[in-house]
Amino acid sequence: MNYLDPVDKQTIFDLYLHNPYLDINLQLFAAADEGRTEPPSERRRREEKEKGNVPKSNEVASTLVLLSGTFVLYLLGEKFIKNTALFIKKYLPMGVQMQQFGAEEFRVIMSGVSNDFFNLLWPVLAITLVFAVVGNVVQVGFMFSPRALSFRFDRISPNFKRVLPNRQTMFNLGKSLAKVIMIGIISYILISGDFLKVLLTSNMGMVEAIGLITYSGFKIMMAAGILLLAIAVSDFYFQKSEFEESLKQTPSEAKREMKEDSGDPALKNRRMQLARDMMQGNMLREVPKADVVITNPTHYSVALAYEMGRDVAPRVIAKGADRLALEIRKIAKENDVPIVESPKQARLLYAEVDVGQEIPREFFEAVVAILITLEKFKKKVGIG
């Protein structure tokens, strides 16, 4: 058996890595999920909201529709039954009494049926529509997302994740079983309580019997609706938790998003460094115009200039610490600018006065005491 030398192995690996005919995406060999540990950013939340992806439970709206529709039917029950009876009495005999039945007769009948049917059901339709809207508004607020209405192929393409066992499917299974069990139990309890009354309906009048059965049905529907509302609330918080989990990002995604939002930190630092270098360069070009450079010999240098008729007080035109302080002193010496050592004033001026600003009033006395000792400054302002 022939063994390759380590150098030969490295050479072969390099050939594979740089071969244009072997275009291998190394990202495919990365971990499938490096761990979604980073909390979702505001940008991620905003993007998902624009797509119409918000945490909500369909159970809330459907349960409110059930409760509101049932309650309206109970309140308008007597009127609803009477109008239904009139509806049947009006249209049922038509099929027997009409001598001929053509397109025109069909149009007239359907027009009347539609109008009467709408008049019969509009209170229920209106209240259920209102509560369907309320059921969504209480969860996500008033929101309109045009992107949610656009066609997306992934909505019709098979998604096996929806049928494979996971937290969402298992919760939905448990929710469905809970509905069946709870509705079965509450129906059994309520029907058992009214069972003897229902058996006696044969001895009652039709209106009384219908009223009893309707009331039993109302109790079952309302009790089931209240139980379903409890399930809907728990479903909402579960969906919210799942939504927050789905928005979490991997460290690399969070880093990439931060770079896109604020720029590459390395480039940003480089730009800031260039800006500082440019500012320092401009500042050093002003040093030859200074009337004096006040220094703390080892750390600070502050260059001051005063122009009669323009400045109220001497102005700081350059300042620096350490290396930059040495550079200011060097330029001052080369251009015959007086250098005065005053450690206290140098520190205070460096800390409290920005470049381009005039010195504050509390510095007047100390700075003037320095300036009037300089022959060059005396000649400039015409003293002595």
C-alpha positions in Angstrom: 0.0 0.0 0.0 1.3 3.4 -1.0 1.0 6.2 1.5 1.1 9.9 0.5 3.5 12.3 2.0 1.8 15.0 4.1 3.1 17.6 1.5 1.5 15.7 -1.3 -1.8 15.5 0.6 -1.8 19.3 1.1 -1.0 19.8 -2.6 -3.9 17.6 -3.7 -6.3 19.4 -1.3 -5.2 22.8 -2.7 -5.8 21.5 -6.2 -9.4 20.4 -5.3 -10.0 23.6 -3.4 -9.0 25.9 -6.3 -10.2 23.8 -9.2 -12.8 25.8 -11.1 -14.4 22.6 -12.3 -15.1 21.5 -8.8 -17.3 24.3 -7.6 -18.0 23.0 -4.1 -20.1 25.2 -1.7 -18.4 24.5 1.6 -21.4 26.1 3.4 -23.3 22.9 2.5 -21.0 21.0 4.9 -21.6 23.4 7.8 -23.8 22.5 10.7 -27.5 22.4 9.7 -28.3 24.7 12.6 -25.6 26.4 14.6 -28.2 27.2 17.3 -30.8 30.0 17.2 -29.7 31.6 20.4 -29.9 35.3 19.5 -33.1 37.3 20.3 -35.0 38.6 17.2 -34.1 42.1 16.1 -36.5 44.9 15.4 -35.7 44.7 11.8 -36.6 41.0 11.7 -39.9 41.7 13.5 -40.7 44.6 11.0 -39.9 42.4 8.0 -42.1 39.6 9.2 -45.0 42.0 10.0 -44.7 43.5 6.5 -45.2 39.9 5.2 -48.3 39.5 7.3 -46.6 37.1 9.7 -47.8 37.9 13.2 -48.5 35.7 16.2 -52.2 34.9 16.3 -54.6 32.0 16.9 -57.5 31.2 14.5 -59.2 29.7 17.5 -59.9 33.1 19.1 -61.8 34.5 16.1 -63.8 31.3 15.5 -64.7 30.9 19.1 -65.9 34.5 19.3 -68.0 33.9 16.2 -69.5 30.8 17.7 -70.4 32.6 21.0 -71.8 35.8 19.4 -73.8 33.9 16.7 -75.3 31.6 19.4 -76.2 34.5 21.6 -77.9 36.4 18.8 -79.9 33.4 17.8 -81.0 33.0 21.4 -82.1 36.6 21.7 -83.9 36.6 18.3 -84.9 33.0 18.6 -88.7 33.5 18.6 -88.6 36.0 15.8 -86.2 33.8 13.8 -88.4 30.8 14.1 -91.5 32.8 13.0 -89.7 34.3 10.0 -88.4 30.8 9.1 -91.9 29.4 9.2 -93.2 32.3 7.0 -90.3 31.7 4.6 -91.2 28.0 4.2 -95.0 28.8 4.0 -94.3 31.4 1.3 -92.1 29.4 -1.1 -92.9 25.7 -0.5 -96.3 25.8 -2.1 -94.9 27.5 -5.2 -93.6 24.3 -6.6 -97.2 22.8 -6.5 -99.2 25.8 -7.6 -97.1 27.0 -10.6 -98.5 25.8 -14.0 -95.2 26.3 -15.8 -91.6 26.8 -14.6 -89.2 28.6 -17.0 -86.2 30.8 -16.8 -88.2 33.9 -15.9 -90.1 32.2 -13.2 -86.9 30.8 -11.8 -85.3 34.3 -11.8 -88.3 35.8 -9.9 -88.3 33.1 -7.3 -84.6 33.2 -6.7 -84.7 37.0 -6.4 -87.4 36.7 -3.7 -85.7 33.9 -1.9 -82.4 35.8 -1.8 -84.0 38.9 -0.4 -86.1 37.1 2.2 -83.2 34.8 3.1 -80.9 37.8 3.6 -83.5 39.6 5.7 -83.8 36.4 7.8 -80.1 36.0 8.5 -78.5 39.5 8.3 -78.5 40.1 12.1 -76.5 36.8 12.6 -74.2 37.5 9.7 -73.6 41.1 10.9 -72.7 40.2 14.5 -70.5 37.2 13.5 -68.7 39.4 11.0 -68.0 42.0 13.6 -66.7 39.5 16.1 -64.6 37.8 13.4 -62.8 41.2 12.9 -62.6 41.8 16.7 -61.1 38.3 17.2 -58.2 39.3 14.9 -57.8 42.9 16.1 -57.5 42.0 19.7 -54.5 39.8 18.8 -52.6 41.8 16.2 -54.2 45.3 16.2 -55.2 47.1 13.1 -52.8 45.9 10.4 -52.9 45.8 6.6 -50.2 44.0 4.7 -50.4 44.0 0.9 -47.5 41.5 0.7 -49.7 39.0 2.5 -52.1 39.1 -0.4 -49.5 38.4 -3.0 -49.2 34.9 -4.6 -46.6 32.6 -3.0 -45.8 29.2 -4.4 -44.8 27.9 -1.0 -48.4 28.1 0.1 -49.5 25.5 -2.4 -46.3 23.4 -2.5 -46.1 20.4 -0.2 -44.7 21.1 3.2 -43.9 17.8 4.9 -42.9 19.7 8.1 -46.6 20.4 8.7 -47.4 16.7 9.0 -44.2 15.4 10.6 -44.2 15.2 14.4 -43.1 18.5 16.0 -44.2 20.8 18.7 -46.8 22.5 16.5 -48.4 19.3 15.2 -48.4 17.7 18.6 -50.0 20.7 20.2 -52.7 20.8 17.5 -53.4 17.1 18.0 -53.7 17.7 21.8 -55.9 20.7 21.1 -58.2 18.7 18.8 -58.5 15.9 21.3 -59.2 18.3 24.2 -62.0 19.9 22.1 -63.7 16.6 21.4 -63.4 15.3 25.0 -64.5 18.6 26.6 -67.5 19.1 24.3 -68.5 15.5 24.7 -68.4 15.8 28.5 -70.2 19.1 28.7 -72.9 17.8 26.2 -73.4 14.6 28.2 -73.8 16.6 31.5 -76.3 19.1 30.0 -78.3 16.6 28.0 -78.5 14.3 31.1 -80.0 17.2 33.0 -82.7 17.9 30.4 -83.2 14.2 29.3 -86.5 13.8 31.2 -87.9 17.1 29.9 -87.0 16.1 26.3 -88.9 12.8 26.7 -92.0 14.8 27.7 -91.9 16.9 24.6 -94.4 14.5 23.0 -97.0 15.8 25.4 -96.2 19.4 24.7 -97.3 21.8 22.0 -94.9 22.3 19.1 -93.8 25.8 20.1 -93.2 24.7 23.7 -91.2 21.6 22.5 -89.1 23.7 20.1 -88.4 26.2 22.8 -87.2 23.5 25.2 -84.9 21.8 22.6 -83.6 25.2 21.5 -82.8 26.2 25.1 -81.0 22.9 25.6 -79.0 23.5 22.5 -78.2 27.1 23.5 -76.8 25.9 26.9 -74.6 23.3 25.1 -73.3 25.8 22.6 -72.6 28.5 25.1 -70.9 26.1 27.5 -68.8 24.6 24.7 -68.0 28.1 23.5 -66.7 29.1 26.9 -64.5 26.0 27.1 -63.3 26.6 23.5 -62.4 30.2 24.5 -60.1 28.9 27.2 -58.5 26.6 24.7 -58.2 29.6 22.3 -56.4 31.7 24.8 -53.9 29.0 25.6 -53.5 28.5 21.8 -52.7 32.2 21.3 -50.0 32.2 23.9 -48.5 29.0 22.4 -48.6 30.5 18.9 -46.9 33.6 20.3 -44.2 31.5 21.9 -43.6 29.6 18.7 -43.5 32.8 16.7 -40.9 34.3 19.0 -38.9 31.1 18.7 -39.1 31.1 14.9 -37.8 34.7 14.8 -34.6 33.9 16.8 -31.4 34.2 14.9 -28.1 32.3 14.8 -25.1 34.3 15.8 -23.9 34.6 12.2 -27.3 35.9 11.1 -27.3 38.5 13.9 -23.8 39.6 12.9 -24.6 39.8 9.2 -27.8 41.8 10.0 -25.8 44.2 12.2 -23.3 44.7 9.4 -26.0 45.4 6.9 -27.7 47.9 9.3 -24.6 49.8 10.6 -21.9 48.7 8.2 -18.9 46.4 8.8 -17.4 47.4 12.1 -13.9 47.1 10.7 -14.7 49.4 7.8 -16.5 51.7 10.2 -13.5 51.9 12.5 -11.3 52.5 9.4 -13.5 55.4 8.2 -13.4 56.9 11.7 -9.6 56.6 11.8 -9.3 58.3 8.4 -11.6 61.1 9.6 -9.4 61.5 12.7 -6.3 61.5 10.6 -7.8 64.1 8.3 -8.8 66.3 11.2 -5.4 66.0 12.7 -3.8 66.9 9.4 -5.9 70.0 9.1 -5.3 70.9 12.7 -1.5 70.6 12.3 -1.5 72.9 9.3 -2.9 75.6 11.6 -0.1 75.4 14.2 2.2 77.9 12.3 -0.5 80.5 12.7 -0.5 80.2 16.5 0.6 83.0 18.8 1.6 80.5 21.5 1.7 76.8 22.3 1.0 76.0 25.9 2.4 72.7 27.0 2.7 70.1 29.7 6.1 68.9 28.6 5.3 65.2 28.7 1.7 64.9 27.7 -0.3 67.9 26.4 0.1 70.7 23.8 -2.5 73.4 23.1 -2.0 76.0 20.3 -3.7 79.4 20.7 -4.3 82.2 18.2 -5.8 85.6 18.6 -6.8 87.9 15.7 -7.9 91.4 16.6 -11.2 92.5 15.2 -12.4 88.9 14.7 -11.9 87.1 18.0 -13.3 88.1 21.4 -10.8 85.9 23.1 -7.9 83.6 22.1 -9.0 80.6 20.1 -7.8 77.0 20.4 -6.6 76.1 16.8 -4.8 72.8 17.7 -4.4 70.5 20.6 -3.1 67.0 21.2 -1.8 64.5 23.7 1.3 62.3 23.7 2.5 61.7 20.1 0.3 64.4 18.7 1.5 66.8 21.4 5.1 66.2 20.4 4.2 66.8 16.7 2.6 70.2 17.6 5.7 71.3 19.6 7.9 70.2 16.7 5.9 72.2 14.1 5.9 75.2 16.5 9.7 75.2 16.9 10.1 75.0 13.1 7.9 78.0 12.6 9.2 80.1 15.5 6.0 79.9 17.5 6.6 80.6 21.2 6.3 77.5 23.4 5.3 78.1 27.1 5.3 75.4 29.7 2.2 75.6 32.0 1.1 72.1 33.0 -2.0 73.2 34.8 -3.3 75.4 32.0 -2.4 72.9 29.3 -4.4 70.1 31.0 -7.4 72.4 31.6 -7.4 73.8 28.1 -7.0 70.3 26.5 -9.9 68.9 28.6 -12.4 71.8 28.5 -12.0 73.6 25.1 -12.5 72.1 21.7 -10.6 73.0 18.6 -12.0 76.1 17.0 -13.6 77.4 20.2 -12.6 80.6 22.1 -11.3 80.1 25.6 -13.9 80.5 28.4 -13.8 83.6 30.7 -12.2 81.7 33.6 -9.0 81.2 31.5 -8.6 84.9 30.5 -6.4 85.9 33.3 -3.9 83.0 33.1 -3.7 83.1 29.3 -3.3 86.9 29.1 -0.6 86.7 31.7 1.3 84.3 29.3 0.6 86.3 26.1 1.8 89.7 27.4 5.2 88.2 28.1 5.8 87.3 24.4 7.5 90.0 22.3 5.9 88.6 19.1 2.4 88.9 20.5 3.1 92.4 21.9 4.2 93.6 18.4 1.1 92.0 16.9 -1.4 93.8 19.2 0.7 97.0 19.4 1.6 96.8 23.1 4.7 98.7 24.3 
